[in-house]
Amino acid sequence: MTLSITAAFIWLIVANLRAMFPSKDHHWKFAYVMIAIGIPILIGVALQKQHLVGAGGVVYGGVDHALAGGLSLALDQTRDGYGDSK
């Protein structure tokens, strides 16, 4: 594996691990940092491996963060009592 693919996998693992835990700001500060780190990694993957792999990374990253953000929001609402049916 090339350095860019390895960096992309590390980025993916870090993003998923962080998304597993609730956050008061719904991970926005962390998301900005990960976006700033992820864009150069994505460009490196696209240049080294093919444009389709880079595009696949964009699609998967968007879906992954949408799902993780929704889960974090659901957990926060349940913990704060918003999800109660009383």
Backbone hydrogen bonds, N-H to C=O, Kabsch-Sander energy under -0.5 kcal/mol:
donor,donor_aa,acceptor,acceptor_aa,energy
6,T,2,T,-2.2
7,A,3,L,-2.5
8,A,4,S,-2.1
9,F,5,I,-2.2
10,I,6,T,-2.3
11,W,7,A,-2.6
12,L,8,A,-2.3
13,I,9,F,-2.3
14,V,10,I,-2.6
15,A,11,W,-2.5
16,N,12,L,-2.2
17,L,13,I,-2.6
18,R,14,V,-2.3
19,A,15,A,-1.8
20,M,16,N,-0.8
20,M,17,L,-0.7
21,F,18,R,-1.2
26,H,23,S,-1.1
28,W,25,D,-1.3
31,A,27,H,-2.5
32,Y,28,W,-2.2
33,V,29,K,-1.6
34,M,30,F,-2.6
35,I,31,A,-2.5
36,A,32,Y,-2.1
37,I,33,V,-2.0
38,G,34,M,-2.9
39,I,35,I,-2.2
41,I,37,I,-1.2
42,L,38,G,-2.9
43,I,39,I,-2.3
44,G,40,P,-2.2
45,V,41,I,-2.5
46,A,42,L,-2.6
47,L,43,I,-2.3
48,Q,44,G,-2.3
49,K,45,V,-2.9
50,Q,45,V,-0.8
54,G,50,Q,-1.4
55,A,51,H,-2.4
56,G,52,L,-2.4
57,G,53,V,-1.8
58,V,54,G,-1.6
59,V,55,A,-2.2
60,Y,56,G,-2.8
61,G,57,G,-2.4
62,G,58,V,-2.1
63,V,59,V,-2.3
64,D,60,Y,-3.0
65,H,61,G,-2.3
66,A,62,G,-1.9
67,L,63,V,-2.4
68,A,64,D,-2.5
69,G,65,H,-2.6
70,G,66,A,-2.0
71,L,67,L,-2.2
72,S,68,A,-2.4
73,L,69,G,-2.3
74,A,70,G,-2.3
75,L,71,L,-2.5
76,D,72,S,-2.3
77,Q,73,L,-2.4
78,T,74,A,-2.2
79,R,75,L,-2.3
80,D,76,D,-2.1
81,G,77,Q,-0.7
81,G,78,T,-0.6
82,Y,77,Q,-2.0
83,G,77,Q,-1.2
84,D,81,G,-1.1
